[in-house]
Amino acid sequence: MTSGVFTEVWADPLIWFHLAVANGERRPNLQRALDALHELSAFLDDSLAGGASLRARWDAEL
């Protein structure tokens, strides 16, 4: 079982991050993450012959 202090070590920053995102902050960070996911999806498509399925999932998420 974890102690409250241990949980706060990782939970507090996560909560503050979500609050910042909800307030419209951190847009550049989120855009970089989306760009990285898009690049990863394209890489997997090319490398694993994922075909249109990965592209369709990416388009559905946007």
ChimeraX attribute file (.defattr): number of C-alpha atoms within 10 A of each C-alpha:
attribute: neighborCount
match mode: 1-to-1
recipient: residues
	/A:1	3
	/A:2	6
	/A:3	7
	/A:4	9
	/A:5	9
	/A:6	9
	/A:7	10
	/A:8	12
	/A:9	10
	/A:10	10
	/A:11	13
	/A:12	11
	/A:13	11
	/A:14	12
	/A:15	12
	/A:16	11
	/A:17	14
	/A:18	14
	/A:19	12
	/A:20	13
	/A:21	14
	/A:22	10
	/A:23	10
	/A:24	9
	/A:25	13
	/A:26	13
	/A:27	12
	/A:28	9
	/A:29	11
	/A:30	12
	/A:31	11
	/A:32	11
	/A:33	12
	/A:34	13
	/A:35	12
	/A:36	12
	/A:37	13
	/A:38	16
	/A:39	12
	/A:40	12
	/A:41	17
	/A:42	17
	/A:43	13
	/A:44	15
	/A:45	16
	/A:46	11
	/A:47	10
	/A:48	9
	/A:49	11
	/A:50	14
	/A:51	13
	/A:52	10
	/A:53	11
	/A:54	16
	/A:55	16
	/A:56	10
	/A:57	11
	/A:58	14
	/A:59	10
	/A:60	8
	/A:61	7
	/A:62	6
